[in-house]
Amino acid sequence: MSPLRLENPMPRSVLKSAPTRRSFFTSLAVVLAGHAVPARGADVEVVSVIEGDRGPGFKPAANVMGAVGPKHVVDFTIAGFTVRDRATGKALRHESQLDFWRQVLPARSLDPSPHANDPWMVYDPLSERWFATVAGTGTGESFLAVSSSADPTQPWRGVSLPVPRVDPGMKIGVDRNGVYLSCANGSANPREALDLYVIPKADAIDPRGPSLARARTLAKVIYAAFPAVNVGPGQTPETPAVLINNEFGGPTCGELYLHRITWSGSRATVSAAQTIPLSRAYAVPRMEGKQPAGGVRLLQSGGRRNNSAFVHGGSVFSCNGAQRTADSRPGVLWYEVRVADGKLLQEGFVDSPDYDLLYPSLAVDSRGNVGIGCTRTSEKEYPSVCVMMRAKDDPAGAMRSPVVAVKGSTAYRHSGVTAMNFSNYSTTCIDPADRDVLWTFQGYANSAADRQWCTAWAAFRFDAKK
């Protein structure tokens, strides 16, 4: 087993030592390649694994994205839209990205560019709806689709979004009050290079299709700020939504930025950005993950951004890829910020001298335990799905030891290049049927075919018995 480094720079906190590692595989029923494999370790129990989409798609990077509902998991990658039965892993419906959008009602009203980018998806248990976006490269080619129910195999309705004519890199946040779509606006000033398109929740889930009549653009916020997902049952009309971002675009990450979105009836407004210093600056170069012989270097350019944000208990949690120093191995920087006043409550960093942790995302279970999913790889370890957790009562900044949930079997190959962006992001979300379970969707390597990336879902939870 590789040694693990857990850095906790928060004042007055004491880092909990990593528990003794047990065998990875002792108790899991896995829906993977048609046979059962058990898994448990390091205070994390992996309770289900489902094989996901495989490449290639119409672009090299998988852009691993999807969501989990009460009875289904949905892969929403460059390869397409795939609905799976979450109990068996069986694919119930599959279309390419282009065919999915063409079938959204009104039929053939949404026809994205063949080079449409950044598919994104969220399931919202409060409204029992799925939300999906894709970012076009021309006028009228960025779309929103909303499911008609909690069953994603049933019809979807959609609308063309009035967002700027650039590759917007759209992301979705959702809460009790609204649906929030962040997109680049093309400004050269990074502090004003993002717009937030806000739709009242009732309008977004209108059974006749999403209505944009009362939607509005909140312009000129900090580039790459991520709209948080808040699925907590205790929200009120006064509960603010959140945009959070790290110091993205330079050689280091030493501070965070927080915007709050508040509502007055159906009208939303956004605050100025609040700057939140971290305890130190972390290196964020163009990070690379190593593979065994035969595999290309896995670039993590997009993974330097915070590509997930989750609200729980009055705090927003987020994470991004970072390095301890400019020449150390990629790890995961994660943090918790109190929404009310922007106070940094905890900051943690996980890395190892022996392997790379790439494309991280996180969510928080009903008890306040933090879960992170990522891809793990090294010169001796094929790219694998990795998960880790922090117990609610652990010292600030502590994270338990990572667990390989789905082990890679090959190196990812891409002929003609020495390095390739494996994915710009991943997803980790709460299970709407059991809020003490988290799901993560990650890229890994399980094919000898050239340019065929692979993905897998892993459901995991904190193992309180350890």
Summary of the structure (lengths in Angstrom):
residues: 466
radius of gyration: 20.3
end to end distance: 19.0
largest distance: 58.6
contacts: 1747
relative contact order: 0.16
helix: 4%
strand: 46%
